[in-house]
Amino acid sequence: MDGTTYAKSVDYTLAKSRFGSIEMVFDQAVLLIVLFSGLLPWLWDKTYALAPGAAWSGAIFLMATGLLLSLPGLPFEWWGQFRLEERFGFNKSTLRLWIGDQLKSTALGLAIGFPLAWALLSLVHWVGAAWWLWGFALIFGFQILMLVLYPKLILPIFNKLTPLAEGEQRSRLLALAERTGFRAQTIEVMDGSKRSAHSNAFFTGFGRYRRIVLFDTLIQQLAQDELEAVLAHEIGHYKRGHIPKRLALIAASELGGLALIAWLARGEWFSPAFGLPAGELAPAFLLAGLLGGLVTFWFSPVSNWLSRRHEYEADAFARHAMGGPAPLIGALRKLAEKNLSNLTPHPLYSTFHYSHPTMLEREQSLVSSS
């Protein structure tokens, strides 16, 4: 990275950090107001009165509260996109597109969230105290289903996906997938450039529904062997069993979380502390969601350590698949430059906030293991 670009990456990191600090203070202030102003008891009384004891009124309470809580943060989202990202040349979106994304996200959240919340709250009436076991089966089953449905139904609502054009690039990527034992249904290009200059690659689905998705910005930024190396890294996650391991960790976390919510809902101290009734499941769900981050933050070093370990393993797979570290190192360097990545975060900050090793750490690992 040349000196000018490095200086710009430092400015970008500091600007994001300052903006993130202001946003965090604002979010915590909103949370305190919501928790102690009497807004939640008032909203609960209004929604509960629609159908006392009915699961659907509890679901309305959750959806209405979530919608109201999303509104104060919209100016920060707008500023981050159209001021901060624009200042450093990353924003490619328009106000019309941004508003459309907000409306689509809200509509999808309500369309999916309401029936899921209604079904989850209904389990108390259907199976009694063991509702949280059945609730885990419902939520986790839904997540597995979304692995198949997301690329087919949800992703196209926001982005246009087109098959990668025939040619040397497609042939090389398919040959890579073939020799690494990764069968994908198709390779698609996503028009990420209509929103941002940032780039990425990923695969969605599982089994015969797997799809490789490349951002159009990534294709523009990398040479063919570098693009192969990035895809080999993504395949490495699959071949090293990272997906089922992460799903198992998510499943354990969700099961423990639902058991905790069941215990909190029965308590005479938790919900009443915020003016909400004890024994009602919807308020316990909401409060756990609002306050959970205060607890889970302290576990982030563990989850980040595991994620970084997986990244190193996927890098090692890509190095082996490409016959050496050079293509992936070239890709990492270009991506760090194009995305103005922070090359030297403080180790303590990285421990709590970085799910990926830094570019320098990844390059060092690739070279030392070759």
C-alpha positions as semicolon CSV with decimal commas, in nm:
position;residue;x (nm);y (nm);z (nm)
1;M;0,000;0,000;0,000
2;D;0,152;0,331;-0,103
3;G;0,184;0,617;0,144
4;T;-0,112;0,817;0,011
5;T;-0,347;0,519;0,024
6;Y;-0,224;0,421;0,369
7;A;-0,289;0,773;0,501
8;K;-0,637;0,757;0,350
9;S;-0,700;0,419;0,514
10;V;-0,601;0,568;0,852
11;D;-0,839;0,860;0,797
12;Y;-1,117;0,618;0,702
13;T;-1,057;0,404;1,011
14;L;-1,059;0,706;1,242
15;A;-1,369;0,853;1,078
16;K;-1,557;0,524;1,117
17;S;-1,440;0,494;1,476
18;R;-1,555;0,844;1,570
19;F;-1,886;0,795;1,394
20;G;-1,931;0,453;1,556
21;S;-1,865;0,598;1,902
22;I;-2,126;0,872;1,855
23;E;-2,376;0,619;1,722
24;M;-2,312;0,383;2,014
25;V;-2,372;0,658;2,272
26;F;-2,691;0,758;2,093
27;D;-2,815;0,397;2,077
28;Q;-2,752;0,347;2,449
29;A;-2,934;0,672;2,529
30;V;-3,234;0,555;2,324
31;L;-3,221;0,217;2,502
32;L;-3,224;0,383;2,845
33;I;-3,518;0,604;2,746
34;V;-3,713;0,308;2,611
35;L;-3,646;0,095;2,919
36;F;-3,723;0,355;3,186
37;S;-3,964;0,605;3,030
38;G;-4,273;0,386;3,056
39;L;-4,296;0,344;2,679
40;L;-4,280;-0,037;2,690
41;P;-4,557;-0,081;2,953
42;W;-4,776;0,163;2,759
43;L;-4,720;-0,022;2,433
44;W;-4,779;-0,358;2,603
45;D;-5,112;-0,238;2,746
46;K;-5,225;-0,114;2,405
47;T;-5,135;-0,433;2,216
48;Y;-5,241;-0,675;2,492
49;A;-5,586;-0,514;2,499
50;L;-5,640;-0,619;2,137
51;A;-5,672;-0,983;2,244
52;P;-5,572;-1,053;2,606
53;G;-5,367;-1,371;2,634
54;A;-5,355;-1,430;2,258
55;A;-5,022;-1,511;2,097
56;W;-5,086;-1,278;1,804
57;S;-5,123;-0,972;2,030
58;G;-4,784;-1,057;2,183
59;A;-4,640;-1,087;1,833
60;I;-4,780;-0,743;1,747
61;F;-4,612;-0,605;2,060
62;L;-4,275;-0,742;1,948
63;M;-4,313;-0,620;1,589
64;A;-4,438;-0,275;1,689
65;T;-4,158;-0,227;1,940
66;G;-3,895;-0,341;1,692
67;L;-4,031;-0,104;1,428
68;L;-4,033;0,193;1,666
69;L;-3,679;0,119;1,785
70;S;-3,549;0,111;1,428
71;L;-3,662;0,466;1,352
72;P;-3,416;0,670;1,565
73;G;-3,117;0,504;1,397
74;L;-3,222;0,587;1,040
75;P;-3,044;0,927;1,032
76;F;-2,721;0,754;1,135
77;E;-2,762;0,494;0,861
78;W;-2,819;0,774;0,610
79;W;-2,517;0,970;0,732
80;G;-2,294;0,662;0,724
81;Q;-2,393;0,586;0,365
82;F;-2,421;0,929;0,207
83;R;-2,165;1,125;0,408
84;L;-1,895;0,896;0,550
85;E;-1,887;0,634;0,273
86;E;-1,936;0,904;0,010
87;R;-1,642;1,102;0,146
88;F;-1,406;0,809;0,087
89;G;-1,548;0,711;-0,251
90;F;-1,735;0,396;-0,148
91;N;-2,098;0,502;-0,177
92;K;-2,263;0,416;-0,508
93;S;-2,621;0,418;-0,384
94;T;-2,889;0,679;-0,446
95;L;-3,139;0,818;-0,199
96;R;-3,421;0,647;-0,387
97;L;-3,244;0,310;-0,374
98;W;-3,162;0,356;-0,005
99;I;-3,523;0,437;0,084
100;G;-3,639;0,140;-0,122
101;D;-3,399;-0,087;0,069
102;Q;-3,535;0,038;0,401
103;L;-3,895;-0,022;0,295
104;K;-3,817;-0,368;0,156
105;S;-3,626;-0,468;0,470
106;T;-3,909;-0,350;0,693
107;A;-4,174;-0,530;0,489
108;L;-3,970;-0,851;0,485
109;G;-3,904;-0,826;0,858
110;L;-4,274;-0,795;0,932
111;A;-4,379;-1,061;0,681
112;I;-4,134;-1,314;0,823
113;G;-4,109;-1,197;1,183
114;F;-4,478;-1,178;1,271
115;P;-4,579;-1,537;1,185
116;L;-4,256;-1,669;1,338
117;A;-4,315;-1,474;1,661
118;W;-4,681;-1,582;1,666
119;A;-4,586;-1,948;1,627
120;L;-4,316;-1,921;1,894
121;L;-4,548;-1,756;2,146
122;S;-4,824;-2,005;2,067
123;L;-4,604;-2,293;2,179
124;V;-4,671;-2,201;2,542
125;H;-5,039;-2,283;2,492
126;W;-4,968;-2,591;2,282
127;V;-4,692;-2,770;2,477
128;G;-4,666;-2,587;2,809
129;A;-4,341;-2,543;3,002
130;A;-4,137;-2,733;2,745
131;W;-4,212;-2,465;2,484
132;W;-3,845;-2,359;2,462
133;L;-3,738;-2,702;2,332
134;W;-4,001;-2,690;2,060
135;G;-3,918;-2,325;2,003
136;F;-3,558;-2,417;1,936
137;A;-3,669;-2,678;1,680
138;L;-3,891;-2,415;1,514
139;I;-3,626;-2,142;1,494
140;F;-3,336;-2,364;1,393
141;G;-3,549;-2,546;1,136
142;F;-3,650;-2,210;0,990
143;Q;-3,285;-2,103;0,965
144;I;-3,193;-2,421;0,780
145;L;-3,484;-2,363;0,542
146;M;-3,365;-2,008;0,480
147;L;-3,026;-2,139;0,368
148;V;-3,209;-2,278;0,066
149;L;-3,469;-2,005;0,019
150;Y;-3,252;-1,697;0,076
151;P;-3,060;-1,705;-0,256
152;K;-3,376;-1,791;-0,447
153;L;-3,634;-1,562;-0,285
154;I;-3,474;-1,297;-0,063
155;L;-3,145;-1,197;-0,227
156;P;-3,302;-1,119;-0,570
157;I;-3,532;-0,865;-0,402
158;F;-3,232;-0,643;-0,334
159;N;-2,976;-0,743;-0,595
160;K;-2,965;-0,865;-0,951
161;L;-2,790;-1,199;-0,995
162;T;-2,667;-1,304;-1,338
163;P;-2,473;-1,615;-1,438
164;L;-2,102;-1,555;-1,490
165;A;-2,043;-1,516;-1,862
166;E;-1,884;-1,798;-2,055
167;G;-1,512;-1,758;-2,099
168;E;-1,173;-1,832;-1,947
169;Q;-1,266;-1,689;-1,610
170;R;-1,573;-1,909;-1,571
171;S;-1,384;-2,214;-1,696
172;R;-1,103;-2,160;-1,446
173;L;-1,340;-2,115;-1,153
174;L;-1,542;-2,424;-1,245
175;A;-1,218;-2,620;-1,285
176;L;-1,113;-2,507;-0,938
177;A;-1,445;-2,617;-0,792
178;E;-1,413;-2,952;-0,970
179;R;-1,061;-3,031;-0,852
180;T;-1,140;-2,930;-0,494
181;G;-1,453;-3,144;-0,484
182;F;-1,694;-2,853;-0,450
183;R;-1,997;-2,897;-0,673
184;A;-2,201;-2,580;-0,711
185;Q;-2,527;-2,532;-0,897
186;T;-2,402;-2,214;-1,064
187;I;-2,161;-1,920;-1,043
188;E;-2,344;-1,589;-1,027
189;V;-2,238;-1,225;-1,033
190;M;-2,413;-0,982;-0,798
191;D;-2,446;-0,614;-0,884
192;G;-2,295;-0,495;-0,556
193;S;-2,152;-0,190;-0,731
194;K;-2,492;-0,021;-0,740
195;R;-2,464;0,035;-0,364
196;S;-2,096;0,028;-0,272
197;A;-1,742;0,001;-0,407
198;H;-1,663;-0,257;-0,138
199;S;-1,622;-0,614;-0,269
200;N;-1,690;-0,965;-0,149
201;A;-1,751;-1,327;-0,249
202;F;-1,954;-1,599;-0,081
203;F;-2,156;-1,913;-0,143
204;T;-2,510;-1,974;-0,032
205;G;-2,729;-2,277;0,018
206;F;-2,610;-2,631;0,076
207;G;-2,612;-2,965;-0,101
208;R;-2,720;-2,941;-0,462
209;Y;-2,855;-2,591;-0,396
210;R;-2,510;-2,437;-0,345
211;R;-2,439;-2,123;-0,545
212;I;-2,116;-1,930;-0,577
213;V;-2,179;-1,553;-0,571
214;L;-1,915;-1,297;-0,674
215;F;-1,953;-0,921;-0,640
216;D;-1,902;-0,745;-0,973
217;T;-1,658;-0,513;-0,791
218;L;-1,446;-0,813;-0,693
219;I;-1,421;-0,929;-1,054
220;Q;-1,311;-0,581;-1,159
221;Q;-1,044;-0,551;-0,889
222;L;-0,867;-0,889;-0,905
223;A;-0,664;-1,079;-1,162
224;Q;-0,792;-1,423;-1,261
225;D;-0,558;-1,622;-1,037
226;E;-0,637;-1,391;-0,744
227;L;-1,009;-1,437;-0,799
228;E;-0,950;-1,813;-0,803
229;A;-0,765;-1,786;-0,472
230;V;-1,055;-1,597;-0,312
231;L;-1,297;-1,864;-0,432
232;A;-1,061;-2,135;-0,305
233;H;-1,070;-1,965;0,036
234;E;-1,451;-1,976;0,037
235;I;-1,445;-2,341;-0,069
236;G;-1,200;-2,401;0,214
237;H;-1,467;-2,303;0,464
238;Y;-1,689;-2,575;0,320
239;K;-1,420;-2,842;0,291
240;R;-1,291;-2,786;0,644
241;G;-1,639;-2,830;0,789
242;H;-1,672;-2,473;0,916
243;I;-2,037;-2,440;0,816
244;P;-2,170;-2,730;1,028
245;K;-1,942;-2,624;1,314
246;R;-2,085;-2,273;1,307
247;L;-2,438;-2,409;1,281
248;A;-2,372;-2,630;1,586
249;L;-2,244;-2,328;1,780
250;I;-2,546;-2,124;1,676
251;A;-2,776;-2,409;1,775
252;A;-2,617;-2,440;2,119
253;S;-2,638;-2,063;2,172
254;E;-3,003;-2,050;2,067
255;L;-3,098;-2,345;2,284
256;G;-2,927;-2,189;2,585
257;G;-3,081;-1,850;2,509
258;L;-3,434;-1,988;2,487
259;A;-3,387;-2,180;2,813
260;L;-3,271;-1,857;2,977
261;I;-3,570;-1,663;2,841
262;A;-3,805;-1,934;2,972
263;W;-3,649;-1,896;3,316
264;L;-3,661;-1,515;3,305
265;A;-4,026;-1,516;3,195
266;R;-4,120;-1,721;3,502
267;G;-3,932;-1,491;3,738
268;E;-4,116;-1,233;3,947
269;W;-3,827;-0,987;3,926
270;F;-3,717;-0,956;3,562
271;S;-4,003;-0,810;3,357
272;P;-4,163;-0,620;3,650
273;A;-3,835;-0,431;3,696
274;F;-3,920;-0,254;3,369
275;G;-4,292;-0,216;3,432
276;L;-4,393;-0,525;3,235
277;P;-4,594;-0,820;3,370
278;A;-4,427;-1,137;3,500
279;G;-4,520;-1,467;3,342
280;E;-4,570;-1,321;2,994
281;L;-4,336;-1,451;2,728
282;A;-4,341;-1,161;2,478
283;P;-4,201;-0,902;2,725
284;A;-3,930;-1,147;2,833
285;F;-3,832;-1,200;2,467
286;L;-3,814;-0,827;2,407
287;L;-3,611;-0,747;2,717
288;A;-3,370;-1,033;2,649
289;G;-3,320;-0,896;2,298
290;L;-3,262;-0,541;2,419
291;L;-3,027;-0,633;2,704
292;G;-2,859;-0,942;2,556
293;G;-2,582;-0,744;2,389
294;L;-2,457;-0,626;2,728
295;V;-2,378;-0,989;2,809
296;T;-2,285;-1,141;2,473
297;F;-2,028;-0,865;2,406
298;W;-1,799;-1,017;2,668
299;F;-1,807;-1,350;2,487
300;S;-1,705;-1,194;2,153
301;P;-1,331;-1,270;2,203
302;V;-1,417;-1,641;2,210
303;S;-1,635;-1,631;1,898
304;N;-1,383;-1,407;1,718
305;W;-1,098;-1,643;1,807
306;L;-1,290;-1,934;1,656
307;S;-1,377;-1,732;1,345
308;R;-1,016;-1,623;1,295
309;R;-0,902;-1,982;1,335
310;H;-1,142;-2,082;1,057
311;E;-1,007;-1,803;0,837
312;Y;-0,651;-1,930;0,878
313;E;-0,766;-2,284;0,790
314;A;-0,949;-2,160;0,479
315;D;-0,639;-1,961;0,378
316;A;-0,426;-2,275;0,414
317;F;-0,670;-2,466;0,196
318;A;-0,655;-2,193;-0,070
319;R;-0,273;-2,194;-0,060
320;H;-0,270;-2,570;-0,122
321;A;-0,537;-2,549;-0,396
322;M;-0,347;-2,273;-0,579
323;G;-0,006;-2,437;-0,545
324;G;0,137;-2,159;-0,331
325;P;0,050;-1,844;-0,132
326;A;0,118;-1,581;-0,400
327;P;-0,232;-1,557;-0,559
328;L;-0,413;-1,524;-0,225
329;I;-0,156;-1,277;-0,090
330;G;-0,201;-1,068;-0,405
331;A;-0,578;-1,074;-0,358
332;L;-0,556;-0,983;0,011
333;R;-0,325;-0,691;-0,063
334;K;-0,551;-0,554;-0,335
335;L;-0,864;-0,596;-0,124
336;A;-0,697;-0,424;0,172
337;E;-0,602;-0,135;-0,055
338;K;-0,935;-0,105;-0,236
339;N;-1,137;-0,130;0,088
340;L;-0,901;0,096;0,288
341;S;-0,866;-0,173;0,554
342;N;-0,710;-0,099;0,891
343;L;-0,372;-0,273;0,868
344;T;-0,270;-0,222;1,230
345;P;-0,565;-0,232;1,474
346;H;-0,487;-0,239;1,845
347;P;-0,467;-0,605;1,955
348;L;-0,726;-0,556;2,232
349;Y;-0,969;-0,386;1,994
350;S;-0,912;-0,660;1,739
351;T;-0,982;-0,925;2,005
352;F;-1,329;-0,786;2,071
353;H;-1,428;-0,658;1,726
354;Y;-1,245;-0,845;1,448
355;S;-1,382;-1,175;1,327
356;H;-1,101;-1,196;1,066
357;P;-0,725;-1,170;1,113
358;T;-0,566;-0,858;0,971
359;M;-0,414;-0,871;0,625
360;L;-0,062;-0,871;0,773
361;E;-0,145;-1,160;1,007
362;R;-0,294;-1,363;0,723
363;E;0,001;-1,298;0,495
364;Q;0,248;-1,393;0,768
365;S;0,060;-1,718;0,828
366;L;0,051;-1,798;0,456
367;V;0,423;-1,738;0,411
368;S;0,537;-1,916;0,727
369;S;0,334;-2,228;0,645
370;S;0,439;-2,255;0,281
